[in-house]
Amino acid sequence: MILHEFDQEMSATRKLLSLVPDGNSEWRPHDKSMTLARLATHVAEVPHWTGRALVEPGFDVMPGGTRRPPLVIETASERLALFDQKAADARATLAATSDATFNESWSFIRGGTPAWTATRYYGYRRMMQNHLIHHRAQLGVYLRQLGVPIPGMYGPSADER
């Protein structure tokens, strides 16, 4: 049942990612915001969380108490290639996951300490699907501010009317 929704969200995400222009990598709407290149890269890599939530016993976002350096890909074509690979891997993982596995316990960990523990389904839903939709919406705002027409995600956008 989850694959249909996954496919729709990946299609919408790819559509938006394909509109991120090269040449504005360092642009950000505010000093506290991610750069355009970092945000677009993050959107491209988020499907990777599917495997973390459904295969790994838990995930420590700060192993040893330190954050991993963020990945930043400067070109649209490289980001799309990353997204396509991560989405394909995620889809294969979802398709192979049993209902029983979705109900197993999984932990999101920060520096060795569980921040929260829930079912793998909740981990997938929160750390991949909802997380992706959140950052995709941010990316849409960035693109709007750069004058890029925004496509509809769940119906026509103001730019498509």
WOURFEN-V332703 format. One record per run of one state. SS is the DSSP state (H for helix, E for strand, - for the rest). FROM is the first residue (numbers start at 0). LEN is the number of residues. Records with the same first field share a line. If there is no record, write none. Layout:
SS->FROM-LEN + FROM-LEN
This chain:
-->0-1 + 17-18 + 54-3 + 60-2 + 65-10 + 96-2 + 102-2 + 110-2 + 145-16
H->1-16 + 35-19 + 62-3 + 75-21 + 98-4 + 119-26
E->57-3 + 104-6 + 112-7
